[in-house]
């Protein structure tokens, strides 16, 4: 533990680690995901501007779980990502990249970095993408447009 940390906080940390430890699978997944954060040094920031989990809606449907929707902004574009639960620990990915100016749909691909690795999906002629299933846990989104610098989002937990 950090020697500069106050004694009380070290004891509190030890108490949490002994009574409610982080599951090894979650810890290993987080470290594996963070090890892949390099590789996009000249990237543009992809800012999270919306998360359906923070919605103030009181009424939820009683049927199947609703998808979680993330909205990211970058210079001149918006990326929307839908995560639909398919199993207890997996999501099916779909989304769209839109030009703010109403120009032609962007070209490129969207890469999702997660605890099990990466999965890439090419944008179709409308700017939409459909990805494979991704595991629950840390997730980072990278938009790699053709002939431009990539845009990278901070990690989120889903």
Phi and psi in radians as a Rosetta constraint file:
Dihedral C 1 N 2 CA 2 C 2 CIRCULARHARMONIC -1.190 0.35
Dihedral N 2 CA 2 C 2 N 3 CIRCULARHARMONIC 2.125 0.35
Dihedral C 2 N 3 CA 3 C 3 CIRCULARHARMONIC -1.194 0.35
Dihedral N 3 CA 3 C 3 N 4 CIRCULARHARMONIC -0.440 0.35
Dihedral C 3 N 4 CA 4 C 4 CIRCULARHARMONIC -1.376 0.35
Dihedral N 4 CA 4 C 4 N 5 CIRCULARHARMONIC -0.104 0.35
Dihedral C 4 N 5 CA 5 C 5 CIRCULARHARMONIC -1.357 0.35
Dihedral N 5 CA 5 C 5 N 6 CIRCULARHARMONIC 2.398 0.35
Dihedral C 5 N 6 CA 6 C 6 CIRCULARHARMONIC -0.996 0.35
Dihedral N 6 CA 6 C 6 N 7 CIRCULARHARMONIC 2.589 0.35
Dihedral C 6 N 7 CA 7 C 7 CIRCULARHARMONIC -0.940 0.35
Dihedral N 7 CA 7 C 7 N 8 CIRCULARHARMONIC -0.733 0.35
Dihedral C 7 N 8 CA 8 C 8 CIRCULARHARMONIC -1.087 0.35
Dihedral N 8 CA 8 C 8 N 9 CIRCULARHARMONIC -0.728 0.35
Dihedral C 8 N 9 CA 9 C 9 CIRCULARHARMONIC -1.202 0.35
Dihedral N 9 CA 9 C 9 N 10 CIRCULARHARMONIC -0.625 0.35
Dihedral C 9 N 10 CA 10 C 10 CIRCULARHARMONIC -1.104 0.35
Dihedral N 10 CA 10 C 10 N 11 CIRCULARHARMONIC -0.718 0.35
Dihedral C 10 N 11 CA 11 C 11 CIRCULARHARMONIC -1.179 0.35
Dihedral N 11 CA 11 C 11 N 12 CIRCULARHARMONIC -0.690 0.35
Dihedral C 11 N 12 CA 12 C 12 CIRCULARHARMONIC -1.133 0.35
Dihedral N 12 CA 12 C 12 N 13 CIRCULARHARMONIC -0.719 0.35
Dihedral C 12 N 13 CA 13 C 13 CIRCULARHARMONIC -1.081 0.35
Dihedral N 13 CA 13 C 13 N 14 CIRCULARHARMONIC -0.781 0.35
Dihedral C 13 N 14 CA 14 C 14 CIRCULARHARMONIC -1.083 0.35
Dihedral N 14 CA 14 C 14 N 15 CIRCULARHARMONIC -0.674 0.35
Dihedral C 14 N 15 CA 15 C 15 CIRCULARHARMONIC -1.092 0.35
Dihedral N 15 CA 15 C 15 N 16 CIRCULARHARMONIC -0.829 0.35
Dihedral C 15 N 16 CA 16 C 16 CIRCULARHARMONIC -1.091 0.35
Dihedral N 16 CA 16 C 16 N 17 CIRCULARHARMONIC -0.707 0.35
Dihedral C 16 N 17 CA 17 C 17 CIRCULARHARMONIC -1.168 0.35
Dihedral N 17 CA 17 C 17 N 18 CIRCULARHARMONIC -0.551 0.35
Dihedral C 17 N 18 CA 18 C 18 CIRCULARHARMONIC -1.457 0.35
Dihedral N 18 CA 18 C 18 N 19 CIRCULARHARMONIC -0.605 0.35
Dihedral C 18 N 19 CA 19 C 19 CIRCULARHARMONIC -1.591 0.35
Dihedral N 19 CA 19 C 19 N 20 CIRCULARHARMONIC -0.602 0.35
Dihedral C 19 N 20 CA 20 C 20 CIRCULARHARMONIC -2.482 0.35
Dihedral N 20 CA 20 C 20 N 21 CIRCULARHARMONIC 1.191 0.35
Dihedral C 20 N 21 CA 21 C 21 CIRCULARHARMONIC -1.197 0.35
Dihedral N 21 CA 21 C 21 N 22 CIRCULARHARMONIC 2.661 0.35
Dihedral C 21 N 22 CA 22 C 22 CIRCULARHARMONIC -1.199 0.35
Dihedral N 22 CA 22 C 22 N 23 CIRCULARHARMONIC 2.294 0.35
Dihedral C 22 N 23 CA 23 C 23 CIRCULARHARMONIC -1.015 0.35
Dihedral N 23 CA 23 C 23 N 24 CIRCULARHARMONIC 2.400 0.35
Dihedral C 23 N 24 CA 24 C 24 CIRCULARHARMONIC -0.993 0.35
Dihedral N 24 CA 24 C 24 N 25 CIRCULARHARMONIC -0.662 0.35
Dihedral C 24 N 25 CA 25 C 25 CIRCULARHARMONIC -1.096 0.35
Dihedral N 25 CA 25 C 25 N 26 CIRCULARHARMONIC -0.720 0.35
Dihedral C 25 N 26 CA 26 C 26 CIRCULARHARMONIC -1.199 0.35
Dihedral N 26 CA 26 C 26 N 27 CIRCULARHARMONIC -0.727 0.35
Dihedral C 26 N 27 CA 27 C 27 CIRCULARHARMONIC -1.127 0.35
Dihedral N 27 CA 27 C 27 N 28 CIRCULARHARMONIC -0.808 0.35
Dihedral C 27 N 28 CA 28 C 28 CIRCULARHARMONIC -1.097 0.35
Dihedral N 28 CA 28 C 28 N 29 CIRCULARHARMONIC -0.692 0.35
Dihedral C 28 N 29 CA 29 C 29 CIRCULARHARMONIC -1.125 0.35
Dihedral N 29 CA 29 C 29 N 30 CIRCULARHARMONIC -0.713 0.35
Dihedral C 29 N 30 CA 30 C 30 CIRCULARHARMONIC -1.145 0.35
Dihedral N 30 CA 30 C 30 N 31 CIRCULARHARMONIC -0.765 0.35
Dihedral C 30 N 31 CA 31 C 31 CIRCULARHARMONIC -1.145 0.35
Dihedral N 31 CA 31 C 31 N 32 CIRCULARHARMONIC -0.668 0.35
Dihedral C 31 N 32 CA 32 C 32 CIRCULARHARMONIC -1.141 0.35
Dihedral N 32 CA 32 C 32 N 33 CIRCULARHARMONIC -0.725 0.35
Dihedral C 32 N 33 CA 33 C 33 CIRCULARHARMONIC -1.153 0.35
Dihedral N 33 CA 33 C 33 N 34 CIRCULARHARMONIC -0.737 0.35
Dihedral C 33 N 34 CA 34 C 34 CIRCULARHARMONIC -1.184 0.35
Dihedral N 34 CA 34 C 34 N 35 CIRCULARHARMONIC -0.444 0.35
Dihedral C 34 N 35 CA 35 C 35 CIRCULARHARMONIC -1.205 0.35
Dihedral N 35 CA 35 C 35 N 36 CIRCULARHARMONIC -0.326 0.35
Dihedral C 35 N 36 CA 36 C 36 CIRCULARHARMONIC -1.693 0.35
Dihedral N 36 CA 36 C 36 N 37 CIRCULARHARMONIC 0.234 0.35
Dihedral C 36 N 37 CA 37 C 37 CIRCULARHARMONIC -1.306 0.35
Dihedral N 37 CA 37 C 37 N 38 CIRCULARHARMONIC -0.324 0.35
Dihedral C 37 N 38 CA 38 C 38 CIRCULARHARMONIC -1.391 0.35
Dihedral N 38 CA 38 C 38 N 39 CIRCULARHARMONIC 2.985 0.35
Dihedral C 38 N 39 CA 39 C 39 CIRCULARHARMONIC 1.917 0.35
Dihedral N 39 CA 39 C 39 N 40 CIRCULARHARMONIC -0.180 0.35
Dihedral C 39 N 40 CA 40 C 40 CIRCULARHARMONIC -2.266 0.35
Dihedral N 40 CA 40 C 40 N 41 CIRCULARHARMONIC 1.079 0.35
Dihedral C 40 N 41 CA 41 C 41 CIRCULARHARMONIC -1.230 0.35
Dihedral N 41 CA 41 C 41 N 42 CIRCULARHARMONIC -0.628 0.35
Dihedral C 41 N 42 CA 42 C 42 CIRCULARHARMONIC -1.718 0.35
Dihedral N 42 CA 42 C 42 N 43 CIRCULARHARMONIC 0.479 0.35
Dihedral C 42 N 43 CA 43 C 43 CIRCULARHARMONIC -1.401 0.35
Dihedral N 43 CA 43 C 43 N 44 CIRCULARHARMONIC 2.694 0.35
Dihedral C 43 N 44 CA 44 C 44 CIRCULARHARMONIC -1.486 0.35
Dihedral N 44 CA 44 C 44 N 45 CIRCULARHARMONIC 2.617 0.35
Dihedral C 44 N 45 CA 45 C 45 CIRCULARHARMONIC -1.332 0.35
Dihedral N 45 CA 45 C 45 N 46 CIRCULARHARMONIC 2.415 0.35
Dihedral C 45 N 46 CA 46 C 46 CIRCULARHARMONIC -1.939 0.35
Dihedral N 46 CA 46 C 46 N 47 CIRCULARHARMONIC 1.799 0.35
Dihedral C 46 N 47 CA 47 C 47 CIRCULARHARMONIC -1.562 0.35
Dihedral N 47 CA 47 C 47 N 48 CIRCULARHARMONIC 2.304 0.35
Dihedral C 47 N 48 CA 48 C 48 CIRCULARHARMONIC -1.298 0.35
Dihedral N 48 CA 48 C 48 N 49 CIRCULARHARMONIC 2.076 0.35
Dihedral C 48 N 49 CA 49 C 49 CIRCULARHARMONIC -2.032 0.35
Dihedral N 49 CA 49 C 49 N 50 CIRCULARHARMONIC -0.137 0.35
Dihedral C 49 N 50 CA 50 C 50 CIRCULARHARMONIC -2.737 0.35
Dihedral N 50 CA 50 C 50 N 51 CIRCULARHARMONIC 2.462 0.35
Dihedral C 50 N 51 CA 51 C 51 CIRCULARHARMONIC -2.518 0.35
Dihedral N 51 CA 51 C 51 N 52 CIRCULARHARMONIC 2.060 0.35
Dihedral C 51 N 52 CA 52 C 52 CIRCULARHARMONIC -1.090 0.35
Dihedral N 52 CA 52 C 52 N 53 CIRCULARHARMONIC -0.348 0.35
Dihedral C 52 N 53 CA 53 C 53 CIRCULARHARMONIC -1.181 0.35
Dihedral N 53 CA 53 C 53 N 54 CIRCULARHARMONIC -0.358 0.35
Dihedral C 53 N 54 CA 54 C 54 CIRCULARHARMONIC -1.655 0.35
Dihedral N 54 CA 54 C 54 N 55 CIRCULARHARMONIC 0.181 0.35
Dihedral C 54 N 55 CA 55 C 55 CIRCULARHARMONIC -1.128 0.35
Dihedral N 55 CA 55 C 55 N 56 CIRCULARHARMONIC 2.530 0.35
Dihedral C 55 N 56 CA 56 C 56 CIRCULARHARMONIC -1.618 0.35
Dihedral N 56 CA 56 C 56 N 57 CIRCULARHARMONIC 0.191 0.35
Dihedral C 56 N 57 CA 57 C 57 CIRCULARHARMONIC -1.095 0.35
Dihedral N 57 CA 57 C 57 N 58 CIRCULARHARMONIC 2.294 0.35
Dihedral C 57 N 58 CA 58 C 58 CIRCULARHARMONIC -1.566 0.35
Dihedral N 58 CA 58 C 58 N 59 CIRCULARHARMONIC -0.645 0.35
Dihedral C 58 N 59 CA 59 C 59 CIRCULARHARMONIC -1.624 0.35
Dihedral N 59 CA 59 C 59 N 60 CIRCULARHARMONIC 2.245 0.35
Dihedral C 59 N 60 CA 60 C 60 CIRCULARHARMONIC -2.079 0.35
Dihedral N 60 CA 60 C 60 N 61 CIRCULARHARMONIC 2.645 0.35
Dihedral C 60 N 61 CA 61 C 61 CIRCULARHARMONIC -1.221 0.35
Dihedral N 61 CA 61 C 61 N 62 CIRCULARHARMONIC 2.667 0.35
Dihedral C 61 N 62 CA 62 C 62 CIRCULARHARMONIC -1.559 0.35
Dihedral N 62 CA 62 C 62 N 63 CIRCULARHARMONIC -0.110 0.35
Dihedral C 62 N 63 CA 63 C 63 CIRCULARHARMONIC -1.412 0.35
Dihedral N 63 CA 63 C 63 N 64 CIRCULARHARMONIC -2.481 0.35
Dihedral C 63 N 64 CA 64 C 64 CIRCULARHARMONIC -1.090 0.35
Dihedral N 64 CA 64 C 64 N 65 CIRCULARHARMONIC 2.621 0.35
Dihedral C 64 N 65 CA 65 C 65 CIRCULARHARMONIC -1.036 0.35
Dihedral N 65 CA 65 C 65 N 66 CIRCULARHARMONIC 2.473 0.35
Dihedral C 65 N 66 CA 66 C 66 CIRCULARHARMONIC -1.341 0.35
Dihedral N 66 CA 66 C 66 N 67 CIRCULARHARMONIC 2.619 0.35
Dihedral C 66 N 67 CA 67 C 67 CIRCULARHARMONIC -1.180 0.35
Dihedral N 67 CA 67 C 67 N 68 CIRCULARHARMONIC 2.643 0.35
Dihedral C 67 N 68 CA 68 C 68 CIRCULARHARMONIC -1.609 0.35
Dihedral N 68 CA 68 C 68 N 69 CIRCULARHARMONIC 2.307 0.35
Dihedral C 68 N 69 CA 69 C 69 CIRCULARHARMONIC -2.047 0.35
Dihedral N 69 CA 69 C 69 N 70 CIRCULARHARMONIC 2.200 0.35
Dihedral C 69 N 70 CA 70 C 70 CIRCULARHARMONIC -1.925 0.35
Dihedral N 70 CA 70 C 70 N 71 CIRCULARHARMONIC 2.435 0.35
Dihedral C 70 N 71 CA 71 C 71 CIRCULARHARMONIC -2.119 0.35
Dihedral N 71 CA 71 C 71 N 72 CIRCULARHARMONIC 2.200 0.35
Dihedral C 71 N 72 CA 72 C 72 CIRCULARHARMONIC -2.067 0.35
Dihedral N 72 CA 72 C 72 N 73 CIRCULARHARMONIC 2.553 0.35
Dihedral C 72 N 73 CA 73 C 73 CIRCULARHARMONIC -2.103 0.35
Dihedral N 73 CA 73 C 73 N 74 CIRCULARHARMONIC 2.534 0.35
Dihedral C 73 N 74 CA 74 C 74 CIRCULARHARMONIC -2.486 0.35
Dihedral N 74 CA 74 C 74 N 75 CIRCULARHARMONIC 2.934 0.35
Dihedral C 74 N 75 CA 75 C 75 CIRCULARHARMONIC -0.970 0.35
Dihedral N 75 CA 75 C 75 N 76 CIRCULARHARMONIC 2.032 0.35
Dihedral C 75 N 76 CA 76 C 76 CIRCULARHARMONIC 1.395 0.35
Dihedral N 76 CA 76 C 76 N 77 CIRCULARHARMONIC -0.024 0.35
Dihedral C 76 N 77 CA 77 C 77 CIRCULARHARMONIC -2.533 0.35
Dihedral N 77 CA 77 C 77 N 78 CIRCULARHARMONIC 2.794 0.35
Dihedral C 77 N 78 CA 78 C 78 CIRCULARHARMONIC -2.266 0.35
Dihedral N 78 CA 78 C 78 N 79 CIRCULARHARMONIC 2.401 0.35
Dihedral C 78 N 79 CA 79 C 79 CIRCULARHARMONIC -2.075 0.35
Dihedral N 79 CA 79 C 79 N 80 CIRCULARHARMONIC 2.204 0.35
Dihedral C 79 N 80 CA 80 C 80 CIRCULARHARMONIC -1.996 0.35
Dihedral N 80 CA 80 C 80 N 81 CIRCULARHARMONIC 2.311 0.35
Dihedral C 80 N 81 CA 81 C 81 CIRCULARHARMONIC -2.176 0.35
Dihedral N 81 CA 81 C 81 N 82 CIRCULARHARMONIC 2.177 0.35
Dihedral C 81 N 82 CA 82 C 82 CIRCULARHARMONIC -1.884 0.35
Dihedral N 82 CA 82 C 82 N 83 CIRCULARHARMONIC 2.291 0.35
Dihedral C 82 N 83 CA 83 C 83 CIRCULARHARMONIC -2.042 0.35
Dihedral N 83 CA 83 C 83 N 84 CIRCULARHARMONIC 1.871 0.35
Dihedral C 83 N 84 CA 84 C 84 CIRCULARHARMONIC -1.740 0.35
Dihedral N 84 CA 84 C 84 N 85 CIRCULARHARMONIC 2.144 0.35
Dihedral C 84 N 85 CA 85 C 85 CIRCULARHARMONIC -1.129 0.35
Dihedral N 85 CA 85 C 85 N 86 CIRCULARHARMONIC 2.321 0.35
Dihedral C 85 N 86 CA 86 C 86 CIRCULARHARMONIC -2.071 0.35
Dihedral N 86 CA 86 C 86 N 87 CIRCULARHARMONIC -0.421 0.35
Dihedral C 86 N 87 CA 87 C 87 CIRCULARHARMONIC -2.521 0.35
Dihedral N 87 CA 87 C 87 N 88 CIRCULARHARMONIC 3.135 0.35
Dihedral C 87 N 88 CA 88 C 88 CIRCULARHARMONIC -1.048 0.35
Dihedral N 88 CA 88 C 88 N 89 CIRCULARHARMONIC -0.593 0.35
Dihedral C 88 N 89 CA 89 C 89 CIRCULARHARMONIC -2.200 0.35
Dihedral N 89 CA 89 C 89 N 90 CIRCULARHARMONIC 0.401 0.35
Dihedral C 89 N 90 CA 90 C 90 CIRCULARHARMONIC -2.419 0.35
Dihedral N 90 CA 90 C 90 N 91 CIRCULARHARMONIC 2.625 0.35
Dihedral C 90 N 91 CA 91 C 91 CIRCULARHARMONIC -2.198 0.35
Dihedral N 91 CA 91 C 91 N 92 CIRCULARHARMONIC 2.577 0.35
Dihedral C 91 N 92 CA 92 C 92 CIRCULARHARMONIC -1.684 0.35
Dihedral N 92 CA 92 C 92 N 93 CIRCULARHARMONIC 2.340 0.35
Dihedral C 92 N 93 CA 93 C 93 CIRCULARHARMONIC -1.826 0.35
Dihedral N 93 CA 93 C 93 N 94 CIRCULARHARMONIC 2.422 0.35
Dihedral C 93 N 94 CA 94 C 94 CIRCULARHARMONIC -2.669 0.35
Dihedral N 94 CA 94 C 94 N 95 CIRCULARHARMONIC 2.855 0.35
Dihedral C 94 N 95 CA 95 C 95 CIRCULARHARMONIC 3.074 0.35
Dihedral N 95 CA 95 C 95 N 96 CIRCULARHARMONIC -2.964 0.35
Dihedral C 95 N 96 CA 96 C 96 CIRCULARHARMONIC -2.700 0.35
Dihedral N 96 CA 96 C 96 N 97 CIRCULARHARMONIC 2.549 0.35
Dihedral C 96 N 97 CA 97 C 97 CIRCULARHARMONIC -1.983 0.35
Dihedral N 97 CA 97 C 97 N 98 CIRCULARHARMONIC 2.211 0.35
Dihedral C 97 N 98 CA 98 C 98 CIRCULARHARMONIC -2.085 0.35
Dihedral N 98 CA 98 C 98 N 99 CIRCULARHARMONIC 2.462 0.35
Dihedral C 98 N 99 CA 99 C 99 CIRCULARHARMONIC -1.394 0.35
Dihedral N 99 CA 99 C 99 N 100 CIRCULARHARMONIC 2.339 0.35
Dihedral C 99 N 100 CA 100 C 100 CIRCULARHARMONIC -1.187 0.35
Dihedral N 100 CA 100 C 100 N 101 CIRCULARHARMONIC -0.547 0.35
Dihedral C 100 N 101 CA 101 C 101 CIRCULARHARMONIC -1.389 0.35
Dihedral N 101 CA 101 C 101 N 102 CIRCULARHARMONIC -0.060 0.35
Dihedral C 101 N 102 CA 102 C 102 CIRCULARHARMONIC 1.399 0.35
Dihedral N 102 CA 102 C 102 N 103 CIRCULARHARMONIC 0.275 0.35
Dihedral C 102 N 103 CA 103 C 103 CIRCULARHARMONIC -1.284 0.35
Dihedral N 103 CA 103 C 103 N 104 CIRCULARHARMONIC -2.940 0.35
Dihedral C 103 N 104 CA 104 C 104 CIRCULARHARMONIC -1.101 0.35
Dihedral N 104 CA 104 C 104 N 105 CIRCULARHARMONIC 2.626 0.35
Dihedral C 104 N 105 CA 105 C 105 CIRCULARHARMONIC -1.032 0.35
Dihedral N 105 CA 105 C 105 N 106 CIRCULARHARMONIC 2.511 0.35
Dihedral C 105 N 106 CA 106 C 106 CIRCULARHARMONIC -1.193 0.35
Dihedral N 106 CA 106 C 106 N 107 CIRCULARHARMONIC 2.790 0.35
Dihedral C 106 N 107 CA 107 C 107 CIRCULARHARMONIC -2.033 0.35
Dihedral N 107 CA 107 C 107 N 108 CIRCULARHARMONIC 2.630 0.35
Dihedral C 107 N 108 CA 108 C 108 CIRCULARHARMONIC 2.462 0.35
Dihedral N 108 CA 108 C 108 N 109 CIRCULARHARMONIC -2.690 0.35
Dihedral C 108 N 109 CA 109 C 109 CIRCULARHARMONIC -2.523 0.35
Dihedral N 109 CA 109 C 109 N 110 CIRCULARHARMONIC 2.872 0.35
Dihedral C 109 N 110 CA 110 C 110 CIRCULARHARMONIC -2.026 0.35
Dihedral N 110 CA 110 C 110 N 111 CIRCULARHARMONIC 2.239 0.35
Dihedral C 110 N 111 CA 111 C 111 CIRCULARHARMONIC -1.944 0.35
Dihedral N 111 CA 111 C 111 N 112 CIRCULARHARMONIC 2.275 0.35
Dihedral C 111 N 112 CA 112 C 112 CIRCULARHARMONIC -1.884 0.35
Dihedral N 112 CA 112 C 112 N 113 CIRCULARHARMONIC 2.083 0.35
Dihedral C 112 N 113 CA 113 C 113 CIRCULARHARMONIC -1.730 0.35
Dihedral N 113 CA 113 C 113 N 114 CIRCULARHARMONIC 2.271 0.35
Dihedral C 113 N 114 CA 114 C 114 CIRCULARHARMONIC -2.515 0.35
Dihedral N 114 CA 114 C 114 N 115 CIRCULARHARMONIC -3.094 0.35
Dihedral C 114 N 115 CA 115 C 115 CIRCULARHARMONIC -1.122 0.35
Dihedral N 115 CA 115 C 115 N 116 CIRCULARHARMONIC -0.411 0.35
Dihedral C 115 N 116 CA 116 C 116 CIRCULARHARMONIC -1.669 0.35
Dihedral N 116 CA 116 C 116 N 117 CIRCULARHARMONIC -0.035 0.35
Dihedral C 116 N 117 CA 117 C 117 CIRCULARHARMONIC 2.399 0.35
Dihedral N 117 CA 117 C 117 N 118 CIRCULARHARMONIC -2.329 0.35
Dihedral C 117 N 118 CA 118 C 118 CIRCULARHARMONIC -2.391 0.35
Dihedral N 118 CA 118 C 118 N 119 CIRCULARHARMONIC 2.665 0.35
Dihedral C 118 N 119 CA 119 C 119 CIRCULARHARMONIC -2.428 0.35
Dihedral N 119 CA 119 C 119 N 120 CIRCULARHARMONIC 2.324 0.35
Dihedral C 119 N 120 CA 120 C 120 CIRCULARHARMONIC -1.967 0.35
Dihedral N 120 CA 120 C 120 N 121 CIRCULARHARMONIC 2.523 0.35
Dihedral C 120 N 121 CA 121 C 121 CIRCULARHARMONIC -2.344 0.35
Dihedral N 121 CA 121 C 121 N 122 CIRCULARHARMONIC 2.209 0.35
Dihedral C 121 N 122 CA 122 C 122 CIRCULARHARMONIC -1.376 0.35
Dihedral N 122 CA 122 C 122 N 123 CIRCULARHARMONIC 2.484 0.35
Dihedral C 122 N 123 CA 123 C 123 CIRCULARHARMONIC -1.263 0.35
Dihedral N 123 CA 123 C 123 N 124 CIRCULARHARMONIC 2.441 0.35
Dihedral C 123 N 124 CA 124 C 124 CIRCULARHARMONIC -1.489 0.35
Dihedral N 124 CA 124 C 124 N 125 CIRCULARHARMONIC -2.993 0.35
Dihedral C 124 N 125 CA 125 C 125 CIRCULARHARMONIC -1.166 0.35
Dihedral N 125 CA 125 C 125 N 126 CIRCULARHARMONIC -0.217 0.35
Dihedral C 125 N 126 CA 126 C 126 CIRCULARHARMONIC -1.826 0.35
Dihedral N 126 CA 126 C 126 N 127 CIRCULARHARMONIC -0.004 0.35
Dihedral C 126 N 127 CA 127 C 127 CIRCULARHARMONIC 1.533 0.35
Dihedral N 127 CA 127 C 127 N 128 CIRCULARHARMONIC 0.161 0.35
Dihedral C 127 N 128 CA 128 C 128 CIRCULARHARMONIC -1.608 0.35
Dihedral N 128 CA 128 C 128 N 129 CIRCULARHARMONIC 2.720 0.35
Dihedral C 128 N 129 CA 129 C 129 CIRCULARHARMONIC -2.468 0.35
Dihedral N 129 CA 129 C 129 N 130 CIRCULARHARMONIC 2.628 0.35
Dihedral C 129 N 130 CA 130 C 130 CIRCULARHARMONIC -2.322 0.35
Dihedral N 130 CA 130 C 130 N 131 CIRCULARHARMONIC 2.091 0.35
Dihedral C 130 N 131 CA 131 C 131 CIRCULARHARMONIC -1.860 0.35
Dihedral N 131 CA 131 C 131 N 132 CIRCULARHARMONIC 3.103 0.35
Dihedral C 131 N 132 CA 132 C 132 CIRCULARHARMONIC -1.305 0.35
Dihedral N 132 CA 132 C 132 N 133 CIRCULARHARMONIC -3.072 0.35
Dihedral C 132 N 133 CA 133 C 133 CIRCULARHARMONIC -1.387 0.35
Dihedral N 133 CA 133 C 133 N 134 CIRCULARHARMONIC 2.501 0.35
Dihedral C 133 N 134 CA 134 C 134 CIRCULARHARMONIC -2.131 0.35
Dihedral N 134 CA 134 C 134 N 135 CIRCULARHARMONIC 2.631 0.35
Dihedral C 134 N 135 CA 135 C 135 CIRCULARHARMONIC -1.354 0.35
Dihedral N 135 CA 135 C 135 N 136 CIRCULARHARMONIC 2.687 0.35
Dihedral C 135 N 136 CA 136 C 136 CIRCULARHARMONIC -1.140 0.35
Dihedral N 136 CA 136 C 136 N 137 CIRCULARHARMONIC 2.543 0.35
Dihedral C 136 N 137 CA 137 C 137 CIRCULARHARMONIC 2.309 0.35
Dihedral N 137 CA 137 C 137 N 138 CIRCULARHARMONIC -2.673 0.35
Dihedral C 137 N 138 CA 138 C 138 CIRCULARHARMONIC -1.168 0.35
Dihedral N 138 CA 138 C 138 N 139 CIRCULARHARMONIC 2.461 0.35
Dihedral C 138 N 139 CA 139 C 139 CIRCULARHARMONIC -2.543 0.35
Dihedral N 139 CA 139 C 139 N 140 CIRCULARHARMONIC 2.359 0.35
Dihedral C 139 N 140 CA 140 C 140 CIRCULARHARMONIC -2.235 0.35
Dihedral N 140 CA 140 C 140 N 141 CIRCULARHARMONIC 2.470 0.35
Dihedral C 140 N 141 CA 141 C 141 CIRCULARHARMONIC -1.912 0.35
Dihedral N 141 CA 141 C 141 N 142 CIRCULARHARMONIC 2.347 0.35
Dihedral C 141 N 142 CA 142 C 142 CIRCULARHARMONIC -2.236 0.35
Dihedral N 142 CA 142 C 142 N 143 CIRCULARHARMONIC 2.170 0.35
Dihedral C 142 N 143 CA 143 C 143 CIRCULARHARMONIC -1.789 0.35
Dihedral N 143 CA 143 C 143 N 144 CIRCULARHARMONIC 2.107 0.35
Dihedral C 143 N 144 CA 144 C 144 CIRCULARHARMONIC -1.952 0.35
Dihedral N 144 CA 144 C 144 N 145 CIRCULARHARMONIC 1.588 0.35
Dihedral C 144 N 145 CA 145 C 145 CIRCULARHARMONIC -1.301 0.35
Dihedral N 145 CA 145 C 145 N 146 CIRCULARHARMONIC 2.721 0.35
Dihedral C 145 N 146 CA 146 C 146 CIRCULARHARMONIC -1.193 0.35
Dihedral N 146 CA 146 C 146 N 147 CIRCULARHARMONIC 2.389 0.35
Dihedral C 146 N 147 CA 147 C 147 CIRCULARHARMONIC 1.022 0.35
Dihedral N 147 CA 147 C 147 N 148 CIRCULARHARMONIC 0.520 0.35
Dihedral C 147 N 148 CA 148 C 148 CIRCULARHARMONIC -2.559 0.35
Dihedral N 148 CA 148 C 148 N 149 CIRCULARHARMONIC 2.879 0.35
Dihedral C 148 N 149 CA 149 C 149 CIRCULARHARMONIC -1.215 0.35
Dihedral N 149 CA 149 C 149 N 150 CIRCULARHARMONIC 2.545 0.35
Dihedral C 149 N 150 CA 150 C 150 CIRCULARHARMONIC -1.193 0.35
Dihedral N 150 CA 150 C 150 N 151 CIRCULARHARMONIC 2.779 0.35
Dihedral C 150 N 151 CA 151 C 151 CIRCULARHARMONIC -2.026 0.35
Dihedral N 151 CA 151 C 151 N 152 CIRCULARHARMONIC 2.223 0.35
Dihedral C 151 N 152 CA 152 C 152 CIRCULARHARMONIC -2.118 0.35
Dihedral N 152 CA 152 C 152 N 153 CIRCULARHARMONIC 2.321 0.35
Dihedral C 152 N 153 CA 153 C 153 CIRCULARHARMONIC -1.663 0.35
Dihedral N 153 CA 153 C 153 N 154 CIRCULARHARMONIC 2.681 0.35
Dihedral C 153 N 154 CA 154 C 154 CIRCULARHARMONIC -1.128 0.35
Dihedral N 154 CA 154 C 154 N 155 CIRCULARHARMONIC 2.897 0.35
Dihedral C 154 N 155 CA 155 C 155 CIRCULARHARMONIC -1.311 0.35
Dihedral N 155 CA 155 C 155 N 156 CIRCULARHARMONIC 2.446 0.35
Dihedral C 155 N 156 CA 156 C 156 CIRCULARHARMONIC -2.148 0.35
Dihedral N 156 CA 156 C 156 N 157 CIRCULARHARMONIC 2.863 0.35
Dihedral C 156 N 157 CA 157 C 157 CIRCULARHARMONIC -2.016 0.35
Dihedral N 157 CA 157 C 157 N 158 CIRCULARHARMONIC 2.236 0.35
